[in-house]
Amino acid sequence: MILIKRLPVRQCRVLTTRLCSRSFNTEQPLVVSELSAPAVSEAITHATALTSIPDHSFYNIVTVYQSLLDTIQVSTDLPWWAVLFATGVLTRIALFPVNISMEKKQLRDMPHTLHTTKLDAEIRTANVKGDQILALTKVNEKKFYKKKHNVRSIFWYFIPTTCVMGLNFMSIRGLTELPYQPLLDAPLLWLPNLCVLDPYYILPALNATMLMYVMKKGIDTGTPGPGLGDILKSPFGIGAFIMVFAGIQSFFPAALLVYWCASNFAGMTVIGPLMRNNEFRSKAGMVSMDEKNEVMAQMTALTQSSIQSATDLAKQARETSSVRRKTGHAKDKAANVKEEEKVIESEEIVTLKKELEAIHKELNEANSALQRKKEETEKQLSGYR
């Protein structure tokens, strides 16, 4: 009995086609020998590997890009790991103008960002105080201010980067899933080919370490970000980041890891030094690092002060509500005592009323008895007369 691991859909289709074609071929009958499961799996992988990229439709941009990579490899006669490494480096450098444009826009909008940050602080303060009218007024003021000074989001600058990176990801991942025969014949150091996972987790750990450095130093902007950069200052944050991302990337084939390592390598060696070079920044139309750090410090101080003021207001509001709650509890307790006293008094009054009614009833019965006795006495006296 032969044990066969679960194969991707494309491999199953190609394997079925080849087995059917060989089963009807009487000259070359299909003979299956008793092999171990890993050997059978490896044999099936090589049997179903494609020597050419299918579906060269012009509208299928993924296969077009895969054909471009294959053409580059055949033309230059470079190993596939070198082609993927060069692809990662060139792609990161080609997207460098997008980073410059985004940096220039952020610095151009920085004074307006300071003003909108102040408005955000006033909005938070108004919400903490419970003044909804003032909060809505500040929200509308912020909206009109951004519209007047053309302050827009940097979301659109991420679209080309996302599209190019996504195209590279889908193309390289598609080549490893086919699988593509030249990738199966391309070993890399301890790896038999570029379609397998790294059994020693060396590439995932290396790429996660490089990504941590890129995030910590702020390679794309020249300065570390206020969020993730602060987390990566501690050894615990660095270790957690590397473990999480290395664990995630260990599920991807070696070809993708080579491409990602090359992209991070280009960011560390080319983009990072250029973004921190004041001469290059002045030629590219960006402010110097000192001016940027000063503005970033102002924004950070303003944001922290607004957060601190909002925190103090929230604390004050909680204390005020607690005092009010305690005062209200005392008032409620006094009111409850008064109510209890009123209930007790009303019960005593009801009891006294009942007692008075009983006494009044007894007096009426006594008067009626005396009246009857008086009438009987008068009757007896009238009989004697």
URHUKA-V947216 format. One record per pair of residues at least 24 apart in sequence whose ideal C-beta (glycine too) atoms are under 8 Angstrom apart, sorted by the first residue. I is the first residue (numbers start at 1). J is the second residue. D is the distance in Angstrom with one decimal. If there is no record, write none. Layout:
i=I j=J d=D
i=I j=J d=D
This chain:
i=2 j=32 d=6.8
i=2 j=34 d=7.3
i=2 j=35 d=6.7
i=2 j=37 d=7.5
i=2 j=40 d=5.4
i=3 j=37 d=3.9
i=3 j=40 d=7.0
i=4 j=37 d=7.3
i=4 j=40 d=5.8
i=4 j=41 d=6.6
i=4 j=44 d=6.6
i=5 j=37 d=7.1
i=5 j=41 d=4.9
i=7 j=44 d=6.7
i=7 j=48 d=7.4
i=8 j=177 d=5.5
i=10 j=48 d=7.8
i=10 j=177 d=6.6
i=10 j=178 d=5.9
i=11 j=44 d=7.2
i=11 j=45 d=7.2
i=11 j=48 d=4.3
i=11 j=178 d=7.9
i=11 j=179 d=7.5
i=14 j=48 d=4.4
i=14 j=50 d=7.1
i=15 j=44 d=6.2
i=15 j=47 d=6.7
i=15 j=48 d=4.8
i=18 j=47 d=6.7
i=18 j=48 d=7.4
i=45 j=179 d=6.3
i=45 j=184 d=7.1
i=45 j=195 d=8.0
i=46 j=181 d=7.8
i=46 j=184 d=6.4
i=48 j=179 d=7.5
i=49 j=178 d=7.0
i=49 j=179 d=5.0
i=49 j=180 d=6.8
i=49 j=181 d=4.2
i=49 j=184 d=5.4
i=50 j=178 d=5.0
i=50 j=179 d=7.4
i=50 j=180 d=5.9
i=50 j=181 d=6.2
i=51 j=181 d=4.7
i=51 j=182 d=7.9
i=53 j=175 d=7.7
i=53 j=178 d=7.9
i=53 j=180 d=7.1
i=61 j=167 d=6.6
i=62 j=167 d=6.9
i=62 j=170 d=5.1
i=62 j=171 d=5.3
i=62 j=174 d=6.0
i=63 j=174 d=7.9
i=65 j=167 d=5.8
i=65 j=168 d=7.6
i=65 j=171 d=4.5
i=66 j=171 d=4.9
i=66 j=174 d=6.4
i=66 j=175 d=5.8
i=69 j=171 d=6.8
i=69 j=172 d=7.9
i=69 j=175 d=7.6
i=70 j=182 d=7.4
i=73 j=182 d=7.0
i=79 j=186 d=6.0
i=80 j=182 d=6.2
i=80 j=183 d=5.8
i=80 j=186 d=3.9
i=80 j=194 d=5.9
i=80 j=255 d=7.4
i=81 j=186 d=6.5
i=81 j=188 d=4.9
i=81 j=194 d=6.4
i=81 j=255 d=7.9
i=81 j=258 d=5.3
i=84 j=172 d=6.8
i=84 j=194 d=7.5
i=84 j=255 d=5.8
i=84 j=258 d=4.7
i=84 j=259 d=4.8
i=84 j=262 d=6.9
i=85 j=258 d=5.8
i=85 j=259 d=7.5
i=85 j=261 d=7.6
i=85 j=262 d=4.2
i=86 j=262 d=7.3
i=87 j=168 d=6.7
i=87 j=259 d=6.2
i=87 j=262 d=7.1
i=88 j=168 d=7.7
i=88 j=258 d=7.4
i=88 j=259 d=4.4
i=88 j=260 d=6.8
i=88 j=261 d=7.2
i=88 j=262 d=2.9
i=88 j=263 d=4.1
i=88 j=265 d=7.5
i=88 j=266 d=6.7
i=89 j=262 d=5.1
i=89 j=263 d=7.3
i=89 j=265 d=6.8
i=89 j=266 d=4.3
i=89 j=270 d=7.9
i=91 j=164 d=6.1
i=91 j=165 d=7.5
i=91 j=168 d=6.1
i=91 j=263 d=6.6
i=92 j=262 d=7.7
i=92 j=263 d=4.7
i=92 j=266 d=3.9
i=92 j=267 d=5.8
i=92 j=270 d=7.6
i=92 j=271 d=6.8
i=93 j=266 d=5.9
i=93 j=270 d=6.1
i=93 j=271 d=7.5
i=94 j=164 d=7.6
i=95 j=160 d=7.0
i=95 j=161 d=5.4
i=95 j=164 d=6.3
i=96 j=270 d=7.8
i=96 j=271 d=5.8
i=96 j=274 d=7.8
i=98 j=157 d=6.0
i=98 j=160 d=5.6
i=98 j=161 d=5.9
i=99 j=220 d=5.0
i=99 j=221 d=7.4
i=99 j=271 d=7.0
i=99 j=275 d=7.6
i=100 j=284 d=5.4
i=100 j=286 d=7.0
i=101 j=157 d=6.5
i=102 j=154 d=5.5
i=102 j=157 d=4.2
i=103 j=221 d=5.9
i=103 j=222 d=7.5
i=103 j=275 d=7.5
i=103 j=286 d=5.8
i=104 j=284 d=7.7
i=104 j=285 d=5.8
i=104 j=286 d=5.7
i=105 j=154 d=6.3
i=105 j=157 d=7.4
i=106 j=154 d=6.6
i=106 j=221 d=7.9
i=107 j=286 d=6.3
i=107 j=287 d=5.4
i=107 j=292 d=6.5
i=107 j=295 d=7.5
i=109 j=149 d=8.0
i=109 j=151 d=5.2
i=110 j=295 d=5.0
i=110 j=299 d=7.4
i=112 j=145 d=7.3
i=112 j=146 d=7.3
i=112 j=149 d=5.0
i=112 j=151 d=4.7
i=113 j=151 d=7.4
i=113 j=299 d=6.7
i=114 j=295 d=7.9
i=114 j=298 d=6.5
i=114 j=299 d=6.2
i=114 j=302 d=6.4
i=115 j=145 d=6.6
i=116 j=142 d=5.7
i=116 j=145 d=6.8
i=116 j=146 d=6.6
i=116 j=151 d=6.9
i=117 j=299 d=6.4
i=117 j=302 d=5.3
i=117 j=303 d=6.0
i=117 j=306 d=6.9
i=118 j=302 d=6.7
i=118 j=306 d=7.5
i=119 j=145 d=7.3
i=120 j=306 d=6.8
i=121 j=302 d=7.4
i=121 j=305 d=7.5
i=121 j=306 d=3.0
i=121 j=309 d=6.7
i=121 j=310 d=7.0
i=124 j=306 d=6.6
i=124 j=310 d=4.3
i=125 j=306 d=8.0
i=125 j=309 d=6.4
i=125 j=310 d=6.1
i=125 j=313 d=5.9
i=128 j=310 d=5.8
i=128 j=313 d=4.2
i=128 j=314 d=5.2
i=128 j=317 d=5.9
i=129 j=313 d=6.6
i=129 j=317 d=7.3
i=130 j=317 d=7.9
i=168 j=259 d=6.4
i=169 j=256 d=6.9
i=172 j=255 d=5.2
i=172 j=256 d=5.4
i=172 j=259 d=5.7
i=173 j=252 d=7.6
i=173 j=253 d=7.4
i=173 j=256 d=6.2
i=175 j=255 d=6.9
i=176 j=253 d=4.3
i=176 j=255 d=5.3
i=176 j=256 d=7.4
i=183 j=255 d=6.3
i=188 j=254 d=6.2
i=188 j=258 d=7.2
i=191 j=254 d=5.2
i=193 j=254 d=7.8
i=194 j=253 d=6.6
i=194 j=254 d=4.9
i=194 j=255 d=4.1
i=194 j=258 d=7.0
i=195 j=253 d=5.4
i=195 j=254 d=7.4
i=195 j=255 d=6.8
i=196 j=253 d=6.5
i=196 j=254 d=6.2
i=197 j=250 d=6.7
i=197 j=251 d=7.1
i=197 j=252 d=7.5
i=197 j=253 d=6.3
i=197 j=254 d=7.2
i=198 j=250 d=6.8
i=198 j=254 d=5.8
i=198 j=257 d=6.8
i=201 j=246 d=6.4
i=201 j=250 d=5.5
i=203 j=249 d=7.8
i=203 j=254 d=6.1
i=203 j=257 d=4.1
i=203 j=258 d=7.3
i=203 j=261 d=6.9
i=204 j=245 d=7.8
i=204 j=246 d=4.3
i=204 j=247 d=7.6
i=204 j=249 d=4.1
i=204 j=250 d=4.4
i=204 j=252 d=7.9
i=204 j=257 d=6.4
i=205 j=242 d=6.8
i=205 j=246 d=4.7
i=206 j=261 d=6.2
i=207 j=245 d=7.7
i=207 j=246 d=7.7
i=207 j=249 d=5.8
i=207 j=257 d=5.5
i=207 j=260 d=5.0
i=207 j=261 d=5.0
i=207 j=264 d=6.6
i=208 j=241 d=7.3
i=208 j=242 d=4.7
i=208 j=243 d=7.9
i=208 j=244 d=8.0
i=208 j=245 d=4.0
i=208 j=246 d=4.1
i=208 j=249 d=6.4
i=209 j=242 d=5.8
i=210 j=261 d=6.3
i=210 j=264 d=3.8
i=210 j=265 d=6.8
i=210 j=268 d=6.6
i=211 j=245 d=6.0
i=211 j=260 d=7.8
i=211 j=264 d=5.8
i=212 j=238 d=6.1
i=212 j=241 d=5.1
i=212 j=242 d=5.7
i=212 j=245 d=7.6
i=213 j=264 d=7.8
i=213 j=268 d=6.4
i=214 j=264 d=5.6
i=214 j=267 d=5.2
i=214 j=268 d=6.5
i=214 j=272 d=7.8
i=215 j=241 d=7.6
i=217 j=272 d=6.4
i=219 j=267 d=4.4
i=219 j=268 d=6.4
i=219 j=271 d=5.6
i=219 j=272 d=4.1
i=219 j=275 d=7.0
i=220 j=267 d=6.9
i=220 j=271 d=6.6
i=220 j=275 d=7.1
i=221 j=275 d=6.6
i=222 j=272 d=7.7
i=222 j=275 d=3.7
i=222 j=276 d=5.0
i=222 j=281 d=7.8
i=222 j=289 d=6.3
i=222 j=292 d=7.1
i=223 j=289 d=7.5
i=223 j=292 d=6.5
i=223 j=293 d=6.6
i=223 j=296 d=6.2
i=226 j=300 d=6.2
i=226 j=303 d=7.8
